[in-house]
């Protein structure tokens, strides 16, 4: 039997970088949603904002983050 330290389950701190990345991406999508909703004079909804942001901005956003983290 494995001890708690030998468990196959990852410890919460191992996800900290992953969670931070997901949170930062979500914040960018929410910012985009707010800006696009302001332009449209109505709430465009999260799903529409997500789709537009992924198609229009995600690649450039990821490239910029990679450049910033490698510097």
Secondary structure, 3 states (H helix, E strand, C coil): CCCHHHCCCCCHHHHHHHHHHHHHHHHHHHHHHHHHHHHHCCCCCHHHHHHHHHHHCHHHHHHHHHHHHHC
